[in-house]
């Protein structure tokens, strides 16, 4: 049984709390949030205790805890991760790992020094549509991949103190949203060589953001990414084209994912559809369950701290490209 303290009772904290409630091998022993009213409501829902400060929670629970789960705004990740490591507890931290690569490196190195495990929540690696795409790519179903096109977006997020609107705290669209696709593409195609990006950053005074990124990978793959915080609802799409076919996914479509493999033996033949059905547990449950298993069995996670670091590195390169108007080489 893993005893877990959850820090942050916002949107992601709620998602994580729900996931833990469904696990047999987890005991959520407390929730921390400075908004004590909201924290108490969530604590009552999941039969646990509410705390209005991290220090109070750790003073009471530190001897009991195995893991602390950090679901606070990005700019606060470093201070909490380091504090948890000082207590010798394993850490689960929502993505992005940090506001910049330097902070990410400090966090990774500090957790190694304190001999605690650090897990970062890049949940797209647990979405079945994306897992299946990687399986098809790795199996060579569409041959050598040349081009990928990704889209992700929805409405501009709102949160505590409206921190997403503060670029210095959130890093905006590239670091908070498009980073999902940076991580997924690197998972599939390896290291990025060059980043070029354009966005509305610094050009608008409304709660809107939109960006385009082109990545060139050392493997030769070219990827085009679109991120938006200017649309209602949420959707994601991808097209991944290889020499033998294409994988196409659209979250707004009735049939979410299909794979077409070119048939050279039968003229005019159609493709082979690969349907996907909804999973019993959502990707956040699968992600957190995976992290807990890695702690229990001392296994390497699917998403390592170094992977999280690389995702931030790519995102920051995209931000640098936006600011300078020039491509950034990694």
C-alpha positions as CSV (number, residue, x, y, z in Angstrom):
1,X,0.0,0.0,0.0
2,X,1.4,3.4,-1.1
3,X,0.4,6.4,1.1
4,X,0.2,9.5,-1.0
5,X,-0.2,13.2,-0.2
6,X,-1.7,15.3,-3.0
7,X,-0.5,18.9,-3.3
8,X,-3.0,21.0,-5.3
9,X,-6.8,20.8,-5.4
10,X,-7.3,22.4,-8.8
11,X,-8.2,20.7,-12.1
12,X,-5.3,18.3,-12.2
13,X,-5.4,17.6,-8.5
14,X,-9.1,16.6,-8.9
15,X,-8.2,14.3,-11.8
16,X,-5.4,12.6,-9.8
17,X,-7.5,12.3,-6.7
18,X,-10.2,10.5,-8.7
19,X,-7.6,8.1,-10.1
20,X,-6.2,7.3,-6.7
21,X,-9.7,6.6,-5.4
22,X,-10.0,3.8,-8.0
23,X,-6.8,2.1,-7.0
24,X,-6.7,-0.7,-4.5
25,X,-3.0,-0.3,-3.6
26,X,-3.1,3.4,-2.8
27,X,-4.2,5.4,0.3
28,X,-4.7,9.1,-0.3
29,X,-3.8,10.3,3.2
30,X,-4.2,14.1,2.6
31,X,-4.8,16.9,0.2
32,X,-3.0,20.3,0.4
33,X,-4.3,23.6,-1.0
34,X,-4.3,27.2,0.2
35,X,-7.9,27.4,-0.7
36,X,-9.0,25.4,2.3
37,X,-12.7,25.5,1.4
38,X,-12.1,23.8,-1.9
39,X,-9.5,21.5,-0.3
40,X,-12.0,20.4,2.4
41,X,-14.7,19.7,-0.2
42,X,-12.3,17.5,-2.2
43,X,-11.0,15.8,1.0
44,X,-14.5,14.9,2.1
45,X,-15.3,13.5,-1.3
46,X,-12.4,11.1,-1.1
47,X,-12.5,10.4,2.6
48,X,-9.2,12.0,3.5
49,X,-7.8,15.1,5.4
50,X,-7.4,18.7,4.1
51,X,-4.4,20.9,4.8
52,X,-3.9,24.6,4.0
53,X,-0.1,24.3,3.8
54,X,2.5,21.8,2.7
55,X,4.4,22.3,5.9
56,X,1.5,21.4,8.1
57,X,0.8,18.3,6.1
58,X,4.4,17.1,6.2
59,X,4.8,17.8,9.9
60,X,1.8,15.5,10.6
61,X,2.2,12.9,7.8
62,X,5.9,12.7,6.9
63,X,6.6,9.4,8.8
64,X,3.6,7.8,7.0
65,X,4.1,9.0,3.5
66,X,5.6,7.1,0.5
67,X,4.8,9.5,-2.3
68,X,3.9,13.2,-2.8
69,X,2.0,14.2,-5.9
70,X,2.6,17.8,-7.1
71,X,-0.3,19.4,-9.0
72,X,0.4,23.1,-8.6
73,X,1.2,25.8,-11.2
74,X,4.3,25.2,-13.3
75,X,6.4,28.0,-11.7
76,X,6.0,26.3,-8.3
77,X,7.1,22.8,-9.3
78,X,10.7,23.3,-8.4
79,X,10.2,24.5,-4.9
80,X,7.8,21.7,-4.0
81,X,9.8,18.9,-5.7
82,X,13.0,19.9,-3.9
83,X,11.1,20.2,-0.6
84,X,9.6,16.7,-1.1
85,X,13.1,15.3,-1.9
86,X,14.4,16.8,1.3
87,X,11.9,14.6,3.2
88,X,13.2,11.5,1.2
89,X,9.8,10.9,-0.4
90,X,9.2,9.8,-4.0
91,X,7.7,12.6,-6.2
92,X,5.0,12.6,-8.9
93,X,5.0,16.0,-10.7
94,X,2.6,17.2,-13.3
95,X,4.0,18.3,-16.6
96,X,5.9,20.3,-17.6
97,X,8.6,19.4,-15.1
98,X,9.6,23.0,-14.8
99,X,9.4,26.5,-16.4
100,X,12.8,26.1,-18.1
101,X,15.5,23.5,-18.7
102,X,17.8,24.8,-16.1
103,X,15.2,24.3,-13.3
104,X,14.4,20.9,-14.7
105,X,18.0,19.8,-14.6
106,X,18.3,21.1,-11.0
107,X,15.3,19.1,-10.0
108,X,16.4,15.9,-11.6
109,X,19.9,16.1,-10.1
110,X,18.6,16.9,-6.7
111,X,16.2,14.0,-6.7
112,X,19.1,11.7,-7.7
113,X,21.2,13.1,-4.9
114,X,18.5,12.5,-2.4
115,X,17.8,9.0,-3.9
116,X,14.1,9.6,-4.5
117,X,12.2,8.7,-7.7
118,X,10.8,11.5,-9.8
119,X,8.0,10.9,-12.2
120,X,6.5,13.5,-14.6
121,X,3.0,13.3,-15.9
122,X,3.3,13.4,-19.7
123,X,-0.1,11.6,-20.0
124,X,-0.3,11.5,-23.8
125,X,2.0,8.4,-23.7
126,X,-0.9,6.7,-22.0
127,X,-3.7,7.7,-24.4
128,X,-4.6,4.6,-26.4
129,X,-4.8,6.6,-29.7
130,X,-1.2,7.7,-29.3
131,X,0.1,4.4,-28.0
132,X,-1.5,2.6,-31.0
133,X,0.1,5.0,-33.4
134,X,3.5,4.3,-31.9
135,X,2.9,0.6,-32.1
136,X,2.0,0.9,-35.8
137,X,5.1,3.0,-36.5
138,X,7.4,0.7,-34.6
139,X,5.9,-2.3,-36.4
140,X,6.7,-0.7,-39.8
141,X,3.0,-0.7,-40.9
142,X,3.4,2.6,-42.7
143,X,7.1,2.2,-43.6
144,X,9.7,4.8,-43.0
145,X,8.0,8.0,-41.7
146,X,8.7,11.2,-43.5
147,X,6.2,13.7,-42.2
148,X,3.9,14.2,-39.2
149,X,1.3,16.8,-38.5
150,X,-0.1,17.3,-35.0
151,X,-2.9,19.6,-33.7
152,X,-4.0,20.1,-30.1
153,X,-6.1,22.8,-28.5
154,X,-9.2,24.4,-27.1
155,X,-10.2,27.3,-25.0
156,X,-7.8,29.4,-23.0
157,X,-7.4,27.8,-19.6
158,X,-8.5,29.5,-16.4
159,X,-7.0,28.6,-13.0
160,X,-5.9,30.0,-9.6
161,X,-4.8,33.6,-9.8
162,X,-5.3,33.3,-13.6
163,X,-1.6,32.2,-13.7
164,X,-1.8,30.9,-17.3
165,X,-1.9,34.5,-18.5
166,X,1.4,35.2,-16.9
167,X,4.0,34.1,-19.5
168,X,6.8,34.1,-16.9
169,X,4.9,31.6,-14.8
170,X,3.2,29.3,-17.4
171,X,5.4,29.6,-20.5
172,X,2.2,29.9,-22.4
173,X,0.9,27.6,-25.1
174,X,4.2,26.0,-26.1
175,X,5.3,24.9,-22.7
176,X,1.9,23.9,-21.3
177,X,0.0,22.5,-24.2
178,X,2.1,21.8,-27.3
179,X,4.7,20.1,-25.1
180,X,2.5,17.0,-25.2
181,X,3.1,16.6,-28.9
182,X,6.8,17.5,-28.5
183,X,7.2,14.6,-26.1
184,X,5.1,12.2,-28.2
185,X,7.0,12.9,-31.4
186,X,10.4,12.6,-29.7
187,X,9.1,9.2,-28.2
188,X,8.4,8.1,-31.8
189,X,11.2,9.6,-33.8
190,X,14.1,10.4,-31.5
191,X,16.0,13.6,-30.9
192,X,15.1,17.0,-32.4
193,X,17.7,18.8,-34.5
194,X,16.0,22.1,-35.3
195,X,12.9,24.1,-34.1
196,X,11.2,27.0,-35.8
197,X,8.0,28.5,-34.4
198,X,5.5,31.4,-34.7
199,X,2.8,32.4,-32.3
200,X,0.6,35.2,-31.0
201,X,2.9,35.6,-28.0
202,X,3.2,39.3,-27.2
203,X,0.9,40.4,-30.0
204,X,-2.5,40.1,-28.4
205,X,-4.2,41.5,-25.4
206,X,-7.1,39.0,-25.2
207,X,-7.2,35.5,-23.6
208,X,-6.1,33.9,-26.9
209,X,-3.0,32.1,-28.0
210,X,-2.1,30.3,-31.2
211,X,1.1,28.8,-32.4
212,X,2.7,26.9,-35.2
213,X,5.9,24.9,-34.9
214,X,8.1,23.0,-37.3
215,X,10.5,20.3,-36.0
216,X,13.2,18.6,-37.9
217,X,14.4,15.4,-36.3
218,X,17.9,13.9,-36.6
219,X,16.2,10.8,-38.1
220,X,15.0,13.0,-41.0
221,X,11.3,13.2,-40.0
222,X,9.7,16.7,-40.4
223,X,6.8,17.5,-38.1
224,X,4.4,20.4,-38.2
225,X,2.5,21.2,-35.0
226,X,-0.5,23.5,-34.4
227,X,-1.5,24.6,-30.9
228,X,-4.4,26.7,-30.0
229,X,-6.0,28.3,-27.0
230,X,-8.5,30.1,-29.2
231,X,-11.2,27.6,-29.8
232,X,-14.1,26.3,-27.7
233,X,-13.9,22.8,-26.4
234,X,-10.9,20.5,-26.8
235,X,-9.7,18.4,-29.7
236,X,-6.5,16.8,-30.9
237,X,-5.5,15.4,-34.3
238,X,-2.6,13.8,-36.0
239,X,-1.5,12.6,-39.4
240,X,1.7,10.5,-39.7
241,X,2.8,9.7,-43.2
242,X,5.2,7.0,-44.2
243,X,6.4,5.5,-47.5
244,X,3.7,2.7,-47.3
245,X,0.8,4.6,-45.8
246,X,-0.6,7.0,-43.2
247,X,-2.0,6.9,-39.7
248,X,-4.8,9.4,-39.2
249,X,-6.5,10.4,-35.9
250,X,-9.1,13.1,-35.1
251,X,-10.7,13.2,-31.7
252,X,-13.8,14.9,-33.2
253,X,-14.4,12.1,-35.6
254,X,-16.9,9.3,-34.9
255,X,-14.3,6.6,-35.7
256,X,-11.3,8.0,-33.8
257,X,-8.3,6.2,-35.4
258,X,-7.7,4.4,-38.7
259,X,-4.6,3.0,-40.3
260,X,-4.3,2.6,-44.0
261,X,-1.6,0.3,-45.4
262,X,-1.0,0.5,-49.1
263,X,-1.7,-2.8,-50.9
264,X,0.6,-3.1,-53.9
265,X,-0.8,-6.5,-55.0
266,X,-4.4,-5.5,-55.5
267,X,-5.1,-2.5,-57.6
268,X,-7.6,-0.1,-56.2
269,X,-7.8,-1.9,-52.8
270,X,-8.9,0.0,-49.8
271,X,-7.0,0.3,-46.5
272,X,-7.1,-1.7,-43.4
273,X,-9.0,0.1,-40.6
274,X,-7.7,-0.4,-37.1
275,X,-10.6,0.5,-34.7
276,X,-10.0,1.4,-31.1
277,X,-12.5,1.0,-28.3
278,X,-12.7,3.1,-25.0
279,X,-10.6,1.7,-22.1
280,X,-12.0,0.8,-18.7
281,X,-9.7,3.4,-17.0
282,X,-8.8,6.8,-18.4
283,X,-5.1,7.6,-19.3
284,X,-4.6,9.5,-16.1
285,X,-5.4,6.4,-14.0
286,X,-3.1,4.3,-16.3
287,X,-0.3,6.9,-15.9
288,X,-0.5,7.1,-12.1
289,X,-1.0,3.3,-11.8
290,X,2.2,2.9,-13.9
291,X,4.2,5.2,-11.6
292,X,3.0,3.4,-8.5
293,X,4.0,0.1,-10.0
294,X,7.5,1.5,-10.9
295,X,7.9,2.5,-7.2
296,X,6.7,-0.9,-5.9
297,X,8.9,-2.9,-8.3
298,X,11.8,-0.5,-8.7
299,X,11.3,-0.3,-12.4
300,X,12.2,2.4,-15.0
301,X,9.1,4.4,-16.0
302,X,7.8,4.8,-19.6
303,X,8.4,8.6,-19.2
304,X,11.8,9.3,-17.5
305,X,12.9,12.6,-15.9
306,X,15.3,13.0,-18.9
307,X,12.4,12.6,-21.3
308,X,10.6,15.4,-19.4
309,X,13.7,17.5,-19.5
310,X,14.0,17.1,-23.3
311,X,10.3,18.1,-23.8
312,X,11.0,21.3,-21.9
313,X,14.1,21.9,-23.9
314,X,12.2,21.6,-27.2
315,X,9.4,23.9,-25.8
316,X,11.9,26.5,-24.7
317,X,13.6,26.4,-28.1
318,X,10.2,27.0,-29.7
319,X,9.7,30.0,-27.4
320,X,13.1,31.3,-28.3
321,X,12.3,30.9,-32.0
322,X,9.1,32.9,-31.5
323,X,11.0,35.7,-29.8
324,X,13.9,35.9,-32.3
325,X,12.1,34.9,-35.5
326,X,14.9,32.5,-36.2
327,X,15.2,28.7,-36.1
328,X,16.9,27.2,-33.0
329,X,19.3,24.3,-33.3
330,X,19.5,21.8,-30.5
